Amino acid sequence: MKKNNTNVLILSTVHISEEAKAWINAAKEKRFAVAVYDATQTITGWFIEIPSDYDAILNKENFPSAILDIISYAAAGGYRWAMLDHAASRITNLPIYE
């Protein structure tokens, strides 16, 4: 895994299940930091904060498995954010949902 200099893991939205998309959109109202970005009046991706205390948070939140996979992968690489973008590359070690 190669870490970029912005501390953001950039990955394709194919790594997000429909369940995870619904969770992300609902999570905007929760403590967990999620940001939706919309370049053309269409949701093209999300930013998910990778909490420094993610082990403690994982025990308290009901995360979809796709989100858990991304958080674990990003945390292992030392990333603080995951940016899911429809035009980004796929990551071989993460599940794909199409």
C-alpha positions as CSV (number, residue, x, y, z in Angstrom):
1,M,0.0,0.0,0.0
2,K,1.5,3.3,-1.0
3,K,0.6,6.3,1.2
4,N,0.1,9.7,-0.6
5,N,1.4,12.9,0.8
6,T,-2.0,14.3,1.7
7,N,-2.8,11.5,4.2
8,V,-5.9,10.6,2.1
9,L,-6.6,7.1,0.8
10,I,-8.2,7.5,-2.6
11,L,-10.3,4.6,-3.8
12,S,-13.1,3.7,-6.1
13,T,-16.8,3.8,-5.0
14,V,-17.0,0.2,-6.2
15,H,-15.8,-0.7,-2.7
16,I,-19.0,0.6,-1.2
17,S,-22.1,-1.6,-1.0
18,E,-25.7,-0.2,-1.3
19,E,-26.0,-0.8,2.4
20,A,-22.9,1.2,3.1
21,K,-24.0,4.0,0.8
22,A,-27.2,4.3,2.8
23,W,-25.2,4.2,6.1
24,I,-22.9,6.9,4.9
25,N,-25.7,9.2,3.9
26,A,-27.4,8.6,7.3
27,A,-24.0,9.0,9.1
28,K,-23.8,12.7,8.1
29,E,-26.1,13.3,11.1
30,K,-24.0,11.3,13.5
31,R,-20.7,11.9,15.3
32,F,-18.8,9.9,12.7
33,A,-17.4,12.4,10.2
34,V,-18.6,11.8,6.7
35,A,-18.7,14.4,3.9
36,V,-20.5,14.0,0.6
37,Y,-19.0,15.8,-2.4
38,D,-21.0,16.6,-5.4
39,A,-19.2,17.9,-8.5
40,T,-22.1,18.0,-10.9
41,Q,-25.3,17.9,-8.9
42,T,-24.8,14.1,-8.6
43,I,-23.2,12.4,-5.7
44,T,-19.8,11.3,-7.0
45,G,-18.2,10.2,-3.8
46,W,-17.6,10.5,-0.1
47,F,-15.0,11.4,2.4
48,I,-14.8,9.3,5.5
49,E,-12.7,10.3,8.5
50,I,-10.5,7.5,9.8
51,P,-10.7,8.0,13.6
52,S,-7.5,7.7,15.5
53,D,-9.4,5.7,18.1
54,Y,-11.1,3.6,15.5
55,D,-10.8,0.4,17.6
56,A,-13.0,1.9,20.4
57,I,-15.4,3.4,17.9
58,L,-15.8,0.1,16.0
59,N,-17.2,-1.5,19.2
60,K,-19.8,1.3,19.6
61,E,-21.1,1.8,16.0
62,N,-23.0,-0.5,13.7
63,F,-20.8,-0.2,10.6
64,P,-21.6,-2.1,7.4
65,S,-18.9,-4.5,6.5
66,A,-17.8,-2.5,3.5
67,I,-17.1,0.5,5.8
68,L,-15.3,-1.7,8.3
69,D,-13.1,-3.0,5.5
70,I,-12.2,0.5,4.3
71,I,-11.6,1.9,7.8
72,S,-9.4,-1.1,8.7
73,Y,-7.4,-0.8,5.4
74,A,-7.0,2.9,5.8
75,A,-6.0,2.8,9.5
76,A,-3.4,0.1,8.8
77,G,-1.8,2.4,6.2
78,G,-1.8,5.4,8.6
79,Y,-4.4,7.4,6.6
80,R,-6.7,9.9,8.3
81,W,-9.3,10.1,5.5
82,A,-10.7,7.8,2.8
83,M,-11.9,9.5,-0.3
84,L,-14.3,7.4,-2.3
85,D,-14.5,8.6,-5.9
86,H,-16.3,7.1,-8.8
87,A,-13.3,7.8,-11.1
88,A,-10.6,6.5,-8.6
89,S,-8.8,3.2,-8.9
90,R,-9.9,0.0,-7.4
91,I,-7.8,-1.5,-4.5
92,T,-7.0,-5.2,-5.0
93,N,-7.3,-6.1,-1.3
94,L,-10.8,-4.7,-0.8
95,P,-14.2,-6.3,-1.9
96,I,-15.9,-4.9,-5.0
97,Y,-19.7,-4.3,-5.1
98,E,-21.2,-3.6,-8.5
